[in-house]
Amino acid sequence: MPDKLVTIAQFADSIPANLAKQTLADFGIESVLGGENASNVYSGLSAVADIELQVLKSQVQEALKILESYKKQGQ
């Protein structure tokens, strides 16, 4: 049975969404951004244009740890 995609974060702007995606890629975790094009078209309407960062269900815990660690370093 193939792994399903799970949303682990939501963003109102494509820049932090892409930074998070790249951070995961740097650690070998593939991810996808859902709703990124809608965000570009409907900028300013975050309720309509949430960008979802998704990873495989089997990588959720590792991805969340990486993003949390990255978030702490940025503070």
TORPA-4810 file (N, C-alpha, C, O; in nm, 3 decimals):
<nodes>
NODE_1_0.083_-0.117_0.000_0.000_0.000_0.000_0.089_0.125_0.000_0.176_0.139_0.086_M
NODE_2_0.068_0.215_-0.095_0.152_0.335_-0.103_0.123_0.432_0.012_0.012_0.439_0.064_P
NODE_3_0.227_0.504_0.048_0.215_0.607_0.151_0.126_0.719_0.102_0.127_0.752_-0.017_D
NODE_4_0.049_0.777_0.191_-0.035_0.891_0.157_0.036_1.020_0.195_0.123_1.021_0.283_K
NODE_5_-0.002_1.129_0.127_0.052_1.260_0.163_-0.026_1.316_0.281_-0.148_1.302_0.290_L
NODE_6_0.048_1.380_0.371_-0.010_1.440_0.491_0.035_1.585_0.497_0.152_1.615_0.476_V
NODE_7_-0.057_1.673_0.526_-0.025_1.815_0.542_0.038_1.836_0.679_-0.020_1.800_0.782_T
NODE_8_0.158_1.895_0.679_0.228_1.918_0.806_0.238_2.066_0.840_0.273_2.100_0.953_I
NODE_9_0.209_2.153_0.745_0.214_2.297_0.771_0.133_2.371_0.665_0.115_2.322_0.554_A
NODE_10_0.085_2.489_0.702_0.014_2.575_0.609_0.076_2.714_0.612_0.121_2.762_0.716_Q
NODE_11_0.079_2.776_0.496_0.139_2.908_0.481_0.046_2.998_0.401_-0.027_2.951_0.314_F
NODE_12_0.050_3.126_0.431_-0.029_3.223_0.356_0.054_3.284_0.242_-0.001_3.352_0.155_A
NODE_13_0.185_3.260_0.243_0.276_3.321_0.146_0.367_3.212_0.088_0.407_3.120_0.159_D
NODE_14_0.397_3.223_-0.039_0.478_3.120_-0.105_0.625_3.123_-0.065_0.693_3.021_-0.077_S
NODE_15_0.676_3.236_-0.018_0.818_3.242_0.017_0.852_3.152_0.136_0.941_3.068_0.124_I
NODE_16_0.785_3.166_0.251_0.816_3.074_0.361_0.780_2.929_0.328_0.845_2.837_0.376_P
NODE_17_0.678_2.909_0.247_0.641_2.773_0.206_0.755_2.709_0.128_0.789_2.593_0.153_A
NODE_18_0.812_2.782_0.035_0.923_2.729_-0.044_1.049_2.711_0.039_1.127_2.619_0.015_N
NODE_19_1.071_2.799_0.136_1.186_2.782_0.226_1.173_2.654_0.307_1.271_2.580_0.324_L
NODE_20_1.054_2.626_0.357_1.032_2.503_0.433_1.050_2.381_0.344_1.109_2.282_0.386_A
NODE_21_1.000_2.389_0.223_1.014_2.278_0.126_1.161_2.252_0.098_1.205_2.137_0.095_K
NODE_22_1.239_2.358_0.078_1.381_2.344_0.050_1.457_2.290_0.171_1.549_2.210_0.156_Q
NODE_23_1.418_2.334_0.289_1.481_2.284_0.412_1.464_2.133_0.421_1.559_2.060_0.451_T
NODE_24_1.343_2.085_0.396_1.320_1.941_0.399_1.402_1.870_0.291_1.458_1.764_0.316_L
NODE_25_1.409_1.929_0.173_1.487_1.869_0.063_1.634_1.858_0.101_1.701_1.761_0.065_A
NODE_26_1.685_1.957_0.174_1.825_1.955_0.219_1.853_1.834_0.309_1.967_1.789_0.319_D
NODE_27_1.749_1.782_0.373_1.763_1.666_0.461_1.711_1.538_0.393_1.694_1.435_0.459_F
NODE_28_1.687_1.545_0.264_1.647_1.426_0.187_1.500_1.390_0.196_1.462_1.278_0.163_G
NODE_29_1.417_1.483_0.240_1.274_1.456_0.247_1.204_1.531_0.134_1.208_1.654_0.126_I
NODE_30_1.140_1.454_0.048_1.064_1.516_-0.060_0.931_1.564_-0.007_0.869_1.499_0.077_E
NODE_31_0.887_1.678_-0.057_0.759_1.734_-0.016_0.695_1.802_-0.135_0.759_1.827_-0.237_S
NODE_32_0.568_1.831_-0.120_0.495_1.903_-0.225_0.420_2.018_-0.161_0.384_2.015_-0.043_V
NODE_33_0.397_2.122_-0.241_0.319_2.237_-0.197_0.187_2.236_-0.272_0.183_2.243_-0.394_L
NODE_34_0.080_2.226_-0.197_-0.053_2.231_-0.256_-0.113_2.369_-0.239_-0.104_2.429_-0.132_G
NODE_35_-0.173_2.420_-0.344_-0.238_2.550_-0.337_-0.147_2.668_-0.365_-0.188_2.783_-0.348_G
NODE_36_-0.024_2.641_-0.407_0.071_2.750_-0.430_0.025_2.842_-0.542_0.037_2.964_-0.531_E
NODE_37_-0.027_2.785_-0.648_-0.073_2.869_-0.760_-0.193_2.953_-0.720_-0.204_3.068_-0.763_N
NODE_38_-0.282_2.897_-0.640_-0.398_2.975_-0.593_-0.351_3.092_-0.510_-0.409_3.200_-0.516_A
NODE_39_-0.246_3.072_-0.431_-0.192_3.179_-0.348_-0.139_3.293_-0.435_-0.156_3.410_-0.401_S
NODE_40_-0.075_3.258_-0.544_-0.022_3.361_-0.633_-0.134_3.439_-0.700_-0.123_3.561_-0.718_N
NODE_41_-0.242_3.371_-0.737_-0.353_3.436_-0.805_-0.436_3.520_-0.708_-0.478_3.631_-0.740_V
NODE_42_-0.458_3.465_-0.587_-0.544_3.530_-0.490_-0.465_3.586_-0.372_-0.507_3.571_-0.258_Y
NODE_43_-0.353_3.649_-0.397_-0.273_3.703_-0.288_-0.357_3.801_-0.207_-0.433_3.880_-0.262_S
NODE_44_-0.341_3.793_-0.075_-0.421_3.877_0.013_-0.545_3.809_0.064_-0.610_3.858_0.156_G
NODE_45_-0.579_3.697_0.006_-0.696_3.621_0.051_-0.648_3.490_0.113_-0.672_3.383_0.057_L
NODE_46_-0.582_3.499_0.226_-0.519_3.381_0.286_-0.618_3.272_0.320_-0.582_3.154_0.320_S
NODE_47_-0.743_3.306_0.351_-0.841_3.202_0.382_-0.868_3.116_0.260_-0.900_2.998_0.273_A
NODE_48_-0.856_3.175_0.141_-0.880_3.102_0.018_-0.752_3.040_-0.033_-0.755_2.936_-0.100_V
NODE_49_-0.640_3.101_-0.002_-0.516_3.067_-0.069_-0.410_3.004_0.021_-0.291_3.026_-0.001_A
NODE_50_-0.450_2.926_0.120_-0.350_2.859_0.204_-0.267_2.763_0.121_-0.318_2.688_0.038_D
NODE_51_-0.138_2.767_0.145_-0.044_2.676_0.080_-0.015_2.565_0.180_0.024_2.592_0.293_I
NODE_52_-0.035_2.442_0.138_-0.014_2.328_0.227_0.117_2.257_0.193_0.140_2.221_0.078_E
NODE_53_0.200_2.237_0.293_0.323_2.161_0.279_0.291_2.017_0.316_0.247_1.989_0.428_L
NODE_54_0.313_1.926_0.222_0.277_1.786_0.243_0.398_1.695_0.225_0.482_1.716_0.138_Q
NODE_55_0.404_1.592_0.310_0.508_1.490_0.301_0.440_1.354_0.312_0.323_1.343_0.347_V
NODE_56_0.517_1.250_0.281_0.465_1.115_0.295_0.438_1.086_0.442_0.512_1.131_0.530_L
NODE_57_0.333_1.012_0.469_0.293_0.980_0.606_0.408_0.919_0.686_0.422_0.946_0.805_K
NODE_58_0.490_0.837_0.621_0.602_0.772_0.690_0.712_0.868_0.730_0.800_0.832_0.809_S
NODE_59_0.710_0.991_0.677_0.816_1.088_0.706_0.766_1.208_0.788_0.840_1.304_0.807_Q
NODE_60_0.644_1.201_0.835_0.585_1.316_0.906_0.667_1.354_1.029_0.704_1.471_1.043_V
NODE_61_0.697_1.260_1.116_0.768_1.292_1.240_0.905_1.352_1.213_0.943_1.451_1.275_Q
NODE_62_0.979_1.292_1.121_1.112_1.343_1.088_1.102_1.484_1.029_1.181_1.571_1.065_E
NODE_63_1.007_1.506_0.940_0.990_1.637_0.878_0.954_1.743_0.981_1.007_1.854_0.978_A
NODE_64_0.865_1.709_1.074_0.827_1.805_1.178_0.945_1.840_1.268_0.960_1.956_1.307_L
NODE_65_1.028_1.742_1.301_1.147_1.769_1.383_1.243_1.862_1.310_1.299_1.954_1.371_K
NODE_66_1.261_1.840_1.182_1.351_1.924_1.102_1.299_2.067_1.099_1.375_2.162_1.121_I
NODE_67_1.171_2.083_1.070_1.114_2.218_1.062_1.117_2.289_1.197_1.143_2.409_1.203_L
NODE_68_1.092_2.216_1.304_1.096_2.277_1.438_1.238_2.322_1.473_1.258_2.429_1.529_E
NODE_69_1.336_2.239_1.438_1.475_2.273_1.463_1.516_2.396_1.381_1.584_2.485_1.432_S
NODE_70_1.474_2.401_1.257_1.503_2.514_1.170_1.438_2.641_1.225_1.498_2.748_1.222_Y
NODE_71_1.315_2.628_1.274_1.242_2.742_1.329_1.314_2.799_1.451_1.323_2.921_1.468_K
NODE_72_1.366_2.711_1.536_1.438_2.755_1.657_1.567_2.827_1.620_1.605_2.923_1.687_K
NODE_73_1.635_2.781_1.515_1.761_2.844_1.473_1.736_2.984_1.421_1.823_3.071_1.434_Q
NODE_74_1.619_3.008_1.363_1.587_3.138_1.305_1.549_3.243_1.408_1.540_3.361_1.376_G
NODE_75_1.528_3.202_1.532_1.484_3.298_1.634_1.601_3.368_1.696_1.584_3.452_1.784_Q
</nodes>
